[in-house]
Each structure stands twice: as structure tokens, then as C-alpha cells.
Amino acid sequence: MELWTLNEAAHYLKRHPEVLRRKAAARQVPAFKLGRDWRFRKEQLDEWIVAGCPTVHEQPSLFGEAAPGA
């Protein structure tokens, strides 16, 4: 399992780190906080991209959450 920093994930996704930080905070990209820092799992990002970049509300399983009502 590869665990990436905000800058590493931003480079991989070809996005500015601040844009990615905002998207992570808004639950639009699968990520989690480790202390004060955002971390991203490469495998999760790859699955998210293949699924069409859904938000946590559209596909909670990609974000490691159970579906509502499950």
C-alpha cells in the first residue's frame, strides 16, 4: 500500500496541492488526515479515477464508508 502526501497526490493527479486539499476536505477525493496532514492511498485514488471521480455521497465505498442505510 502506497501512502502519499498531499504534494505527491497532487502531482499524480496533475492538480495544484491547494485545490486537492480543498477537495479532500469537502470529501470529493478519498483521503484522510494523519495529524494535521492529508494522506492519500494510491490504490484508492486509482479506483476513484476508474469510477469517474465520484464524491463520498455518490459512492461511499470508495471512501471507506458504508452506504447510507446499510
Residue pairs with C-beta under 8 A, 6 or more apart in sequence:
1 41
1 42
1 43
2 41
2 42
2 43
3 39
3 40
3 41
3 42
4 12
4 39
4 40
4 41
4 42
4 45
5 37
5 38
5 39
5 40
6 17
6 20
6 21
6 24
6 37
6 38
6 40
7 17
8 40
9 20
9 31
9 38
9 40
9 45
10 16
10 17
10 19
10 20
12 42
12 45
13 20
13 29
13 45
15 23
20 29
20 38
21 38
23 29
24 31
24 38
24 40
27 55
27 56
27 57
27 63
28 53
28 55
28 56
29 40
29 45
29 48
29 53
30 40
30 41
30 44
30 45
30 47
30 48
30 56
30 62
30 63
30 64
31 38
31 39
31 40
32 38
32 39
32 64
33 39
44 62
44 64
47 62
48 54
48 62
51 59
51 62
54 62
56 62
56 63
56 65
60 66
60 67
60 68
61 67
